[in-house]
Each structure stands twice: as C-alpha cells, then as structure tokens.
Amino acid sequence: MDITPWIIWFLEQIALAAQSSMTKLYKIRIAVLFWDRYRDVVFNPRQIKLIKRLLETEDFADGIARKKYKNLVKTTDITASRDLKNLCDKAVLIPVGAGRSLKYRLKI
C-alpha cells in the first residue's frame, strides 16, 4: 500500500495551517503595535469600534467611507464627519481619494 499521496496531502495541510497562523500572528502584532503607539490618545467608543474593526478584519481593506462608518457605529452624518476628522488630526487615519470617493485608511 502506497501512502505517498496521503503524506503529500498531510504536509500540504500543515503548510496551510502554518500560513494561516502566521497571518493571524501578523494581525495581532499590528494591533499590539498600534495600541502601543496610541496608548496616550483618547478615543470615544465609536472610534474604538472602528479601529478594532479595521485592525481585526479585512472588511475595509481599501478604506472606509464616511457613510459606512456612520452605519457601522449608528450615528449621524455630522458626528461621523467629526469622528473621522478627529482621527485624521490624531494621525490615526489617512484620507485617500477626494469628494464622494473619499475613504479613510488606518495608518499602520
């Protein structure tokens, strides 16, 4: 009985698991470095929710628009604009684009 195909499959699964673990560790490392860098900065609960979402998921890999932020934290347009501007002033977010296509990315 030849078990070579099974051994190959098993080793491929180990490689995939190792890659997945490295990806998770990288995200954890980025989050730790981020919170360490901004440990003295005060954020409101809405901003914390956004930052956690940006650090933990790939949902907004290309950035988050004001409208998406407004829906995420369930707030008004004015408050969403103020929060995002405040995060840009604190150098936490970087605005990308202009006008209606303006999005905000986490500065890492």
RASULDA-V221444 format. One record per helix or strand of 3 or more residues. SS is the DSSP state (H for helix, E for strand). FROM is the first residue (numbers start at 1). TO is the last residue. If there is no record, write none. Layout:
((SS & FROM & TO) (SS & FROM & TO))
//
This chain:
((H & 4 & 37) (H & 45 & 56) (H & 66 & 73) (H & 77 & 89) (E & 93 & 96) (H & 99 & 101) (E & 103 & 106))
//
